Amino acid sequence: MPNTGNAFEKLVGVMERLRGPNGCPWDKEQTYKDIAPHTLEEVHEVLDAIDRKDFDGLKEELGDLLLQIIFYAQIAKEDKRFSIDDVIDAISRKLIHRHPHVFGDRKVKGSSEVLQRWEELKLKEGKKSVLGGVPRTLPALLKAYRLGEKASRVGFDWEDAEGILNKVEEEARELHEARKTLDVGRGTSGKRRSASDDRRIEEEYGDLLFTLANLGRFLGIDPESALRKTTERFIERFKFMEDEINKQKKDMQSLSPKQWDELWEKAKSEAQNSKS
């Protein structure tokens, strides 16, 4: 049976050598900022493997992601800031501190109480807000989901899925009313809508998206993952329509709305048949 500690030390040693005097020129030139885009790419590749249920691929992508962590830690060690040992020690201490029901004598009734206690402990550690810790650069849809999740842990939430579905309908009505009430494009007066009109419509649209993102929590759905899968289905179906149009030797821009609808329904049907 492989020894996890030895395997980890081997990987750390590989990175030290790559960055060492006789190492790789490219690896030696990299900075925190240089490898940041690669880290983001590796995270997306992990998510893609999970979506596809490709566990051999997931194993490889997790290794690539782990390498990113080792890379940052090696640069930090060279800068005399911290080492990979400090990283591991910090997360170990944090996990033990935030799980007193496992490593101490605190009793909890279930996972919801665990999350509530987690937020309380973070505030005691010096966090200024329950909403702290959500990265500023997180994709907006995922950020909306995470903010709602954190607020729910201290009781600020809808009671059930029905309540939030009603809120979705309310936000959709408000967006509809904003478009009707405000002068969209050119109205009968011939005036263009103002910047404040645009801002109101954008705010109503944002409110609707935020509510939909949080509906995912009540349905047990990750909105980022759901939208990612939907965009992939859209790409697949649109490519099918392109192939059909090429076969018929037609010009896309000459198709009527009815023809597009027929092609779309055919693409959906083809996708369903391929799954069955």
BALOBA-1460 file (C-alpha; in Angstrom, 3 decimals):
// residues 276
<rec num="1" residu="m" x="0.000" y="0.000" z="0.000"/>
<rec num="2" residu="p" x="1.428" y="3.431" z="-1.003"/>
<rec num="3" residu="n" x="2.567" y="5.701" z="1.808"/>
<rec num="4" residu="t" x="0.734" y="9.018" z="1.463"/>
<rec num="5" residu="g" x="3.422" y="10.952" z="3.301"/>
<rec num="6" residu="n" x="6.197" y="9.606" z="1.099"/>
<rec num="7" residu="a" x="4.213" y="10.283" z="-2.066"/>
<rec num="8" residu="f" x="3.548" y="13.859" z="-0.976"/>
<rec num="9" residu="e" x="7.190" y="14.471" z="-0.054"/>
<rec num="10" residu="k" x="8.226" y="13.111" z="-3.459"/>
<rec num="11" residu="l" x="5.950" y="15.630" z="-5.209"/>
<rec num="12" residu="v" x="7.308" y="18.498" z="-3.080"/>
<rec num="13" residu="g" x="10.837" y="17.348" z="-3.961"/>
<rec num="14" residu="v" x="10.005" y="17.296" z="-7.667"/>
<rec num="15" residu="m" x="8.825" y="20.922" z="-7.487"/>
<rec num="16" residu="e" x="11.921" y="21.963" z="-5.500"/>
<rec num="17" residu="r" x="14.109" y="20.442" z="-8.200"/>
<rec num="18" residu="l" x="12.142" y="22.085" z="-11.015"/>
<rec num="19" residu="r" x="12.692" y="25.465" z="-9.328"/>
<rec num="20" residu="g" x="16.277" y="24.641" z="-8.306"/>
<rec num="21" residu="p" x="19.611" y="25.762" z="-9.853"/>
<rec num="22" residu="n" x="19.593" y="22.977" z="-12.462"/>
<rec num="23" residu="g" x="15.828" y="22.966" z="-12.881"/>
<rec num="24" residu="c" x="13.461" y="23.949" z="-15.674"/>
<rec num="25" residu="p" x="13.921" y="27.512" z="-17.038"/>
<rec num="26" residu="w" x="10.164" y="28.002" z="-17.414"/>
<rec num="27" residu="d" x="9.305" y="26.805" z="-13.897"/>
<rec num="28" residu="k" x="12.053" y="28.968" z="-12.392"/>
<rec num="29" residu="e" x="10.675" y="32.100" z="-14.074"/>
<rec num="30" residu="q" x="7.119" y="31.734" z="-12.769"/>
<rec num="31" residu="t" x="5.624" y="34.060" z="-10.144"/>
<rec num="32" residu="y" x="2.382" y="33.877" z="-8.129"/>
<rec num="33" residu="k" x="0.702" y="36.061" z="-10.732"/>
<rec num="34" residu="d" x="2.079" y="34.053" z="-13.666"/>
<rec num="35" residu="i" x="0.585" y="30.766" z="-12.506"/>
<rec num="36" residu="a" x="-2.746" y="32.196" z="-11.261"/>
<rec num="37" residu="p" x="-4.465" y="31.801" z="-14.682"/>
<rec num="38" residu="h" x="-3.263" y="28.175" z="-14.822"/>
<rec num="39" residu="t" x="-4.790" y="27.565" z="-11.384"/>
<rec num="40" residu="l" x="-8.159" y="28.853" z="-12.578"/>
<rec num="41" residu="e" x="-7.942" y="26.677" z="-15.676"/>
<rec num="42" residu="e" x="-7.132" y="23.598" z="-13.575"/>
<rec num="43" residu="v" x="-10.146" y="24.257" z="-11.330"/>
<rec num="44" residu="h" x="-12.409" y="24.376" z="-14.387"/>
<rec num="45" residu="e" x="-10.902" y="21.148" z="-15.693"/>
<rec num="46" residu="v" x="-11.686" y="19.478" z="-12.361"/>
<rec num="47" residu="l" x="-15.288" y="20.708" z="-12.599"/>
<rec num="48" residu="d" x="-15.542" y="19.492" z="-16.185"/>
<rec num="49" residu="a" x="-14.342" y="16.012" z="-15.210"/>
<rec num="50" residu="i" x="-16.920" y="15.921" z="-12.398"/>
<rec num="51" residu="d" x="-19.719" y="16.986" z="-14.767"/>
<rec num="52" residu="r" x="-18.732" y="14.232" z="-17.210"/>
<rec num="53" residu="k" x="-18.329" y="11.661" z="-14.398"/>
<rec num="54" residu="d" x="-14.865" y="10.972" z="-15.826"/>
<rec num="55" residu="f" x="-13.128" y="9.640" z="-12.721"/>
<rec num="56" residu="d" x="-9.895" y="8.698" z="-14.472"/>
<rec num="57" residu="g" x="-9.794" y="12.255" z="-15.774"/>
<rec num="58" residu="l" x="-10.705" y="13.600" z="-12.332"/>
<rec num="59" residu="k" x="-7.751" y="11.761" z="-10.800"/>
<rec num="60" residu="e" x="-5.418" y="13.425" z="-13.279"/>
<rec num="61" residu="e" x="-6.985" y="16.882" z="-12.944"/>
<rec num="62" residu="l" x="-6.819" y="16.751" z="-9.132"/>
<rec num="63" residu="g" x="-3.117" y="16.016" z="-9.467"/>
<rec num="64" residu="d" x="-2.718" y="19.058" z="-11.706"/>
<rec num="65" residu="l" x="-4.594" y="21.181" z="-9.163"/>
<rec num="66" residu="l" x="-2.478" y="19.840" z="-6.292"/>
<rec num="67" residu="l" x="0.617" y="20.790" z="-8.267"/>
<rec num="68" residu="q" x="-0.587" y="24.395" z="-8.342"/>
<rec num="69" residu="i" x="-0.706" y="24.470" z="-4.530"/>
<rec num="70" residu="i" x="2.784" y="22.976" z="-4.274"/>
<rec num="71" residu="f" x="3.987" y="25.529" z="-6.850"/>
<rec num="72" residu="y" x="2.697" y="28.524" z="-4.837"/>
<rec num="73" residu="a" x="4.115" y="27.102" z="-1.608"/>
<rec num="74" residu="q" x="7.540" y="26.571" z="-3.188"/>
<rec num="75" residu="i" x="7.679" y="30.181" z="-4.410"/>
<rec num="76" residu="a" x="6.620" y="31.352" z="-0.942"/>
<rec num="77" residu="k" x="9.336" y="29.224" z="0.660"/>
<rec num="78" residu="e" x="11.946" y="30.781" z="-1.604"/>
<rec num="79" residu="d" x="10.608" y="34.213" z="-0.629"/>
<rec num="80" residu="k" x="10.877" y="33.164" z="3.051"/>
<rec num="81" residu="r" x="7.143" y="33.760" z="3.568"/>
<rec num="82" residu="f" x="5.841" y="30.268" z="4.394"/>
<rec num="83" residu="s" x="6.266" y="26.630" z="3.361"/>
<rec num="84" residu="i" x="3.921" y="23.813" z="2.359"/>
<rec num="85" residu="d" x="4.248" y="22.547" z="5.948"/>
<rec num="86" residu="d" x="2.807" y="25.854" z="7.186"/>
<rec num="87" residu="v" x="-0.073" y="25.531" z="4.714"/>
<rec num="88" residu="i" x="-0.890" y="22.005" z="5.894"/>
<rec num="89" residu="d" x="-0.565" y="22.920" z="9.566"/>
<rec num="90" residu="a" x="-2.840" y="25.951" z="9.190"/>
<rec num="91" residu="i" x="-5.662" y="24.031" z="7.495"/>
<rec num="92" residu="s" x="-5.356" y="21.139" z="9.961"/>
<rec num="93" residu="r" x="-5.661" y="23.495" z="12.944"/>
<rec num="94" residu="k" x="-8.579" y="25.314" z="11.316"/>
<rec num="95" residu="l" x="-10.497" y="22.081" z="10.664"/>
<rec num="96" residu="i" x="-9.979" y="20.853" z="14.222"/>
<rec num="97" residu="h" x="-11.041" y="24.219" z="15.686"/>
<rec num="98" residu="r" x="-14.168" y="24.418" z="13.535"/>
<rec num="99" residu="h" x="-15.263" y="20.829" z="14.267"/>
<rec num="100" residu="p" x="-15.581" y="20.744" z="18.074"/>
<rec num="101" residu="h" x="-18.383" y="18.173" z="17.628"/>
<rec num="102" residu="v" x="-15.762" y="15.795" z="16.198"/>
<rec num="103" residu="f" x="-12.546" y="16.756" z="18.002"/>
<rec num="104" residu="g" x="-14.169" y="18.053" z="21.207"/>
<rec num="105" residu="d" x="-17.252" y="17.462" z="23.330"/>
<rec num="106" residu="r" x="-19.706" y="19.766" z="21.503"/>
<rec num="107" residu="k" x="-22.928" y="18.016" z="20.422"/>
<rec num="108" residu="v" x="-24.820" y="18.896" z="17.228"/>
<rec num="109" residu="k" x="-28.185" y="17.712" z="15.908"/>
<rec num="110" residu="g" x="-27.362" y="17.699" z="12.213"/>
<rec num="111" residu="s" x="-25.533" y="19.301" z="9.293"/>
<rec num="112" residu="s" x="-27.563" y="22.526" z="9.436"/>
<rec num="113" residu="e" x="-26.395" y="23.135" z="13.009"/>
<rec num="114" residu="v" x="-22.820" y="22.323" z="11.969"/>
<rec num="115" residu="l" x="-22.969" y="25.099" z="9.361"/>
<rec num="116" residu="q" x="-24.515" y="27.530" z="11.846"/>
<rec num="117" residu="r" x="-21.765" y="26.825" z="14.403"/>
<rec num="118" residu="w" x="-19.172" y="27.160" z="11.626"/>
<rec num="119" residu="e" x="-20.261" y="30.749" z="10.997"/>
<rec num="120" residu="e" x="-20.266" y="31.538" z="14.739"/>
<rec num="121" residu="l" x="-16.715" y="30.222" z="15.100"/>
<rec num="122" residu="k" x="-15.534" y="32.266" z="12.114"/>
<rec num="123" residu="l" x="-16.918" y="35.446" z="13.697"/>
<rec num="124" residu="k" x="-15.114" y="34.603" z="16.949"/>
<rec num="125" residu="e" x="-11.923" y="34.164" z="14.930"/>
<rec num="126" residu="g" x="-12.189" y="37.810" z="13.874"/>
<rec num="127" residu="k" x="-14.279" y="37.705" z="10.700"/>
<rec num="128" residu="k" x="-16.094" y="41.037" z="10.444"/>
<rec num="129" residu="s" x="-19.168" y="39.690" z="8.634"/>
<rec num="130" residu="v" x="-21.039" y="36.452" z="8.109"/>
<rec num="131" residu="l" x="-20.655" y="37.185" z="4.391"/>
<rec num="132" residu="g" x="-16.875" y="37.413" z="4.677"/>
<rec num="133" residu="g" x="-14.814" y="34.817" z="2.896"/>
<rec num="134" residu="v" x="-16.767" y="34.869" z="-0.377"/>
<rec num="135" residu="p" x="-14.130" y="35.771" z="-2.992"/>
<rec num="136" residu="r" x="-14.698" y="39.061" z="-4.784"/>
<rec num="137" residu="t" x="-13.737" y="37.465" z="-8.114"/>
<rec num="138" residu="l" x="-16.073" y="34.465" z="-7.820"/>
<rec num="139" residu="p" x="-18.381" y="34.076" z="-10.878"/>
<rec num="140" residu="a" x="-21.486" y="36.165" z="-10.150"/>
<rec num="141" residu="l" x="-23.992" y="33.298" z="-10.265"/>
<rec num="142" residu="l" x="-21.965" y="31.169" z="-7.861"/>
<rec num="143" residu="k" x="-21.326" y="34.206" z="-5.664"/>
<rec num="144" residu="a" x="-25.085" y="34.868" z="-5.384"/>
<rec num="145" residu="y" x="-25.593" y="31.239" z="-4.355"/>
<rec num="146" residu="r" x="-22.820" y="31.349" z="-1.735"/>
<rec num="147" residu="l" x="-24.018" y="34.668" z="-0.251"/>
<rec num="148" residu="g" x="-27.530" y="33.300" z="0.126"/>
<rec num="149" residu="e" x="-26.131" y="30.128" z="1.649"/>
<rec num="150" residu="k" x="-24.111" y="32.054" z="4.237"/>
<rec num="151" residu="a" x="-27.032" y="34.356" z="5.150"/>
<rec num="152" residu="s" x="-29.286" y="31.318" z="5.582"/>
<rec num="153" residu="r" x="-26.976" y="29.889" z="8.239"/>
<rec num="154" residu="v" x="-27.923" y="32.702" z="10.615"/>
<rec num="155" residu="g" x="-31.641" y="32.544" z="9.801"/>
<rec num="156" residu="f" x="-31.993" y="35.080" z="6.958"/>
<rec num="157" residu="d" x="-33.738" y="32.963" z="4.346"/>
<rec num="158" residu="w" x="-37.014" y="31.904" z="2.782"/>
<rec num="159" residu="e" x="-38.992" y="29.248" z="4.662"/>
<rec num="160" residu="d" x="-39.324" y="26.817" z="1.760"/>
<rec num="161" residu="a" x="-39.035" y="26.359" z="-2.008"/>
<rec num="162" residu="e" x="-42.606" y="27.572" z="-2.509"/>
<rec num="163" residu="g" x="-41.747" y="30.885" z="-0.886"/>
<rec num="164" residu="i" x="-38.757" y="31.460" z="-3.099"/>
<rec num="165" residu="l" x="-40.685" y="30.398" z="-6.215"/>
<rec num="166" residu="n" x="-43.225" y="33.088" z="-5.345"/>
<rec num="167" residu="k" x="-40.320" y="35.525" z="-5.038"/>
<rec num="168" residu="v" x="-39.070" y="34.490" z="-8.504"/>
<rec num="169" residu="e" x="-42.516" y="35.277" z="-9.931"/>
<rec num="170" residu="e" x="-42.572" y="38.610" z="-8.066"/>
<rec num="171" residu="e" x="-39.135" y="39.604" z="-9.429"/>
<rec num="172" residu="a" x="-40.167" y="38.573" z="-12.962"/>
<rec num="173" residu="r" x="-43.285" y="40.757" z="-12.677"/>
<rec num="174" residu="e" x="-41.206" y="43.695" z="-11.461"/>
<rec num="175" residu="l" x="-38.857" y="43.321" z="-14.433"/>
<rec num="176" residu="h" x="-41.848" y="43.134" z="-16.771"/>
<rec num="177" residu="e" x="-43.360" y="46.251" z="-15.190"/>
<rec num="178" residu="a" x="-40.042" y="48.114" z="-15.438"/>
<rec num="179" residu="r" x="-39.913" y="47.393" z="-19.152"/>
<rec num="180" residu="k" x="-43.540" y="48.393" z="-19.649"/>
<rec num="181" residu="t" x="-43.440" y="51.538" z="-17.525"/>
<rec num="182" residu="l" x="-40.134" y="52.861" z="-18.720"/>
<rec num="183" residu="d" x="-39.549" y="54.094" z="-22.236"/>
<rec num="184" residu="v" x="-37.844" y="51.044" z="-23.793"/>
<rec num="185" residu="g" x="-35.905" y="51.995" z="-26.909"/>
<rec num="186" residu="r" x="-38.119" y="54.590" z="-28.562"/>
<rec num="187" residu="g" x="-41.613" y="55.096" z="-27.155"/>
<rec num="188" residu="t" x="-44.487" y="57.114" z="-28.562"/>
<rec num="189" residu="s" x="-42.787" y="60.270" z="-27.293"/>
<rec num="190" residu="g" x="-39.763" y="59.546" z="-29.438"/>
<rec num="191" residu="k" x="-37.434" y="59.931" z="-26.432"/>
<rec num="192" residu="r" x="-34.727" y="57.440" z="-25.646"/>
<rec num="193" residu="r" x="-34.772" y="55.883" z="-22.192"/>
<rec num="194" residu="s" x="-32.442" y="57.509" z="-19.691"/>
<rec num="195" residu="a" x="-29.450" y="56.082" z="-17.837"/>
<rec num="196" residu="s" x="-31.604" y="55.828" z="-14.686"/>
<rec num="197" residu="d" x="-34.185" y="53.832" z="-16.671"/>
<rec num="198" residu="d" x="-31.456" y="51.466" z="-17.828"/>
<rec num="199" residu="r" x="-30.200" y="51.142" z="-14.269"/>
<rec num="200" residu="r" x="-33.655" y="50.232" z="-12.936"/>
<rec num="201" residu="i" x="-34.149" y="47.530" z="-15.567"/>
<rec num="202" residu="e" x="-30.658" y="46.163" z="-14.852"/>
<rec num="203" residu="e" x="-31.414" y="46.094" z="-11.107"/>
<rec num="204" residu="e" x="-34.691" y="44.230" z="-11.612"/>
<rec num="205" residu="y" x="-32.950" y="41.748" z="-13.906"/>
<rec num="206" residu="g" x="-30.174" y="41.289" z="-11.322"/>
<rec num="207" residu="d" x="-32.749" y="40.714" z="-8.552"/>
<rec num="208" residu="l" x="-34.347" y="37.979" z="-10.653"/>
<rec num="209" residu="l" x="-31.002" y="36.268" z="-11.302"/>
<rec num="210" residu="f" x="-30.054" y="36.477" z="-7.611"/>
<rec num="211" residu="t" x="-33.350" y="34.888" z="-6.569"/>
<rec num="212" residu="l" x="-33.034" y="32.134" z="-9.170"/>
<rec num="213" residu="a" x="-29.505" y="31.365" z="-7.970"/>
<rec num="214" residu="n" x="-30.807" y="30.920" z="-4.428"/>
<rec num="215" residu="l" x="-33.735" y="28.808" z="-5.593"/>
<rec num="216" residu="g" x="-31.049" y="26.271" z="-6.469"/>
<rec num="217" residu="r" x="-30.260" y="25.832" z="-2.757"/>
<rec num="218" residu="f" x="-33.833" y="24.750" z="-2.045"/>
<rec num="219" residu="l" x="-33.863" y="22.401" z="-5.032"/>
<rec num="220" residu="g" x="-30.459" y="20.901" z="-4.204"/>
<rec num="221" residu="i" x="-28.974" y="22.267" z="-7.434"/>
<rec num="222" residu="d" x="-25.694" y="24.120" z="-7.919"/>
<rec num="223" residu="p" x="-26.707" y="26.980" z="-10.275"/>
<rec num="224" residu="e" x="-23.214" y="27.298" z="-11.760"/>
<rec num="225" residu="s" x="-23.137" y="23.592" z="-12.641"/>
<rec num="226" residu="a" x="-26.722" y="23.638" z="-13.940"/>
<rec num="227" residu="l" x="-26.045" y="26.631" z="-16.210"/>
<rec num="228" residu="r" x="-22.756" y="25.082" z="-17.386"/>
<rec num="229" residu="k" x="-24.625" y="21.921" z="-18.441"/>
<rec num="230" residu="t" x="-27.331" y="23.970" z="-20.149"/>
<rec num="231" residu="t" x="-24.759" y="25.933" z="-22.164"/>
<rec num="232" residu="e" x="-23.152" y="22.660" z="-23.263"/>
<rec num="233" residu="r" x="-26.571" y="21.356" z="-24.388"/>
<rec num="234" residu="f" x="-27.146" y="24.624" z="-26.260"/>
<rec num="235" residu="i" x="-23.795" y="24.281" z="-28.052"/>
<rec num="236" residu="e" x="-24.569" y="20.669" z="-28.995"/>
<rec num="237" residu="r" x="-28.037" y="21.514" z="-30.323"/>
<rec num="238" residu="f" x="-26.894" y="24.626" z="-32.170"/>
<rec num="239" residu="k" x="-24.138" y="22.661" z="-33.917"/>
<rec num="240" residu="f" x="-26.769" y="20.099" z="-34.958"/>
<rec num="241" residu="m" x="-28.854" y="22.914" z="-36.467"/>
<rec num="242" residu="e" x="-25.805" y="24.256" z="-38.305"/>
<rec num="243" residu="d" x="-25.188" y="20.805" z="-39.812"/>
<rec num="244" residu="e" x="-28.832" y="20.534" z="-40.883"/>
<rec num="245" residu="i" x="-28.741" y="23.989" z="-42.493"/>
<rec num="246" residu="n" x="-25.543" y="23.092" z="-44.363"/>
<rec num="247" residu="k" x="-27.098" y="19.856" z="-45.607"/>
<rec num="248" residu="q" x="-30.057" y="21.835" z="-46.944"/>
<rec num="249" residu="k" x="-27.638" y="24.359" z="-48.501"/>
<rec num="250" residu="k" x="-29.485" y="27.248" z="-46.872"/>
<rec num="251" residu="d" x="-28.274" y="30.550" z="-45.454"/>
<rec num="252" residu="m" x="-28.777" y="30.878" z="-41.687"/>
<rec num="253" residu="q" x="-29.711" y="34.536" z="-41.892"/>
<rec num="254" residu="s" x="-32.482" y="33.798" z="-44.397"/>
<rec num="255" residu="l" x="-34.359" y="31.403" z="-42.081"/>
<rec num="256" residu="s" x="-37.685" y="32.474" z="-40.619"/>
<rec num="257" residu="p" x="-38.461" y="32.230" z="-36.878"/>
<rec num="258" residu="k" x="-40.716" y="29.257" z="-37.657"/>
<rec num="259" residu="q" x="-37.876" y="27.440" z="-39.474"/>
<rec num="260" residu="w" x="-35.528" y="28.080" z="-36.544"/>
<rec num="261" residu="d" x="-38.154" y="26.691" z="-34.135"/>
<rec num="262" residu="e" x="-38.556" y="23.548" z="-36.248"/>
<rec num="263" residu="l" x="-34.796" y="23.018" z="-36.349"/>
<rec num="264" residu="w" x="-34.514" y="23.554" z="-32.599"/>
<rec num="265" residu="e" x="-37.252" y="20.992" z="-31.886"/>
<rec num="266" residu="k" x="-35.503" y="18.541" z="-34.220"/>
<rec num="267" residu="a" x="-32.199" y="19.116" z="-32.402"/>
<rec num="268" residu="k" x="-33.888" y="18.497" z="-29.025"/>
<rec num="269" residu="s" x="-35.530" y="15.332" z="-30.319"/>
<rec num="270" residu="e" x="-32.242" y="14.074" z="-31.748"/>
<rec num="271" residu="a" x="-30.537" y="14.688" z="-28.391"/>
<rec num="272" residu="q" x="-33.259" y="12.763" z="-26.551"/>
<rec num="273" residu="n" x="-33.033" y="9.836" z="-28.989"/>
<rec num="274" residu="s" x="-29.253" y="9.635" z="-28.592"/>
<rec num="275" residu="k" x="-29.672" y="9.288" z="-24.800"/>
<rec num="276" residu="s" x="-32.286" y="6.517" z="-24.994"/>
